[in-house]
Amino acid sequence: MTSRERADESGPRYLLIRQLRALMTDLDIRGARFARTVDLHPTDLRALIALLDAERDAEPATPAWLGRKLGGVNSATITSVLDRLERAGLIERTSDPGDRRKVLLTVTERARGTGREFFGTLVDDALTALDEFSSDELGVIGRFLEAMREASDRSADDQNPT
């Protein structure tokens, strides 16, 4: 991208960035509202979302894994998050049958139901909106979203060098 393109904030690239930012803001507000409704800290909500995604992907979730997913959160903070989620009846901790020293994290039906109750309409409306796109267009959208996640990851790495 040239400096002229970067300076032209009325172009189609910047329009997409502004639309993405507006969507992120809307989703952040909705997530904060949900967190308040179920009396969760925003970090707790991010943890719960990561655990729900792990379950959908059949990926084993451990406290160390969750710490990495949340951007390198330390083990003491993860323990506090998990304690709050467990007290709220949203997760369970169990021993890994293959390695009893390892703790596995699973979401409860209460967590799934609460999420469906709050976000179900949003998911339904999003699926309806996606019905307007062809399979090829959905592929492009998927590539775009993945590219944006990668850009976000690179930006975060630049801001937090190890």
TASULSUL-V601377 format. One record per residue. RES is the residue in one small letter. NEAR is the number of other ideal C-beta (glycine too) atoms within 10 Angstrom. Layout:
res:RES near:NEAR
res:RES near:NEAR
This chain:
res:m near:8
res:t near:7
res:s near:7
res:r near:8
res:e near:11
res:r near:11
res:a near:10
res:d near:13
res:e near:11
res:s near:7
res:g near:14
res:p near:8
res:r near:12
res:y near:14
res:l near:11
res:l near:12
res:i near:13
res:r near:11
res:q near:10
res:l near:13
res:r near:10
res:a near:10
res:l near:10
res:m near:12
res:t near:10
res:d near:11
res:l near:12
res:d near:11
res:i near:10
res:r near:13
res:g near:17
res:a near:13
res:r near:10
res:f near:18
res:a near:17
res:r near:11
res:t near:11
res:v near:17
res:d near:9
res:l near:22
res:h near:13
res:p near:12
res:t near:17
res:d near:21
res:l near:20
res:r near:19
res:a near:28
res:l near:23
res:i near:15
res:a near:18
res:l near:23
res:l near:17
res:d near:13
res:a near:19
res:e near:16
res:r near:9
res:d near:9
res:a near:6
res:e near:12
res:p near:14
res:a near:22
res:t near:17
res:p near:18
res:a near:12
res:w near:17
res:l near:21
res:g near:18
res:r near:12
res:k near:19
res:l near:16
res:g near:11
res:g near:10
res:v near:18
res:n near:9
res:s near:11
res:a near:8
res:t near:13
res:i near:22
res:t near:12
res:s near:14
res:v near:24
res:l near:20
res:d near:13
res:r near:17
res:l near:24
res:e near:14
res:r near:9
res:a near:17
res:g near:12
res:l near:25
res:i near:25
res:e near:13
res:r near:14
res:t near:10
res:s near:11
res:d near:12
res:p near:8
res:g near:8
res:d near:10
res:r near:8
res:r near:6
res:k near:14
res:v near:15
res:l near:17
res:l near:23
res:t near:14
res:v near:21
res:t near:15
res:e near:9
res:r near:13
res:a near:21
res:r near:13
res:g near:11
res:t near:19
res:g near:19
res:r near:11
res:e near:12
res:f near:15
res:f near:15
res:g near:11
res:t near:10
res:l near:12
res:v near:11
res:d near:10
res:d near:10
res:a near:11
res:l near:9
res:t near:9
res:a near:9
res:l near:11
res:d near:7
res:e near:7
res:f near:12
res:s near:8
res:s near:6
res:d near:8
res:e near:11
res:l near:11
res:g near:11
res:v near:11
res:i near:12
res:g near:10
res:r near:10
res:f near:12
res:l near:11
res:e near:10
res:a near:10
res:m near:14
res:r near:10
res:e near:10
res:a near:10
res:s near:11
res:d near:11
res:r near:10
res:s near:10
res:a near:11
res:d near:10
res:d near:8
res:q near:7
res:n near:9
res:p near:5
res:t near:4
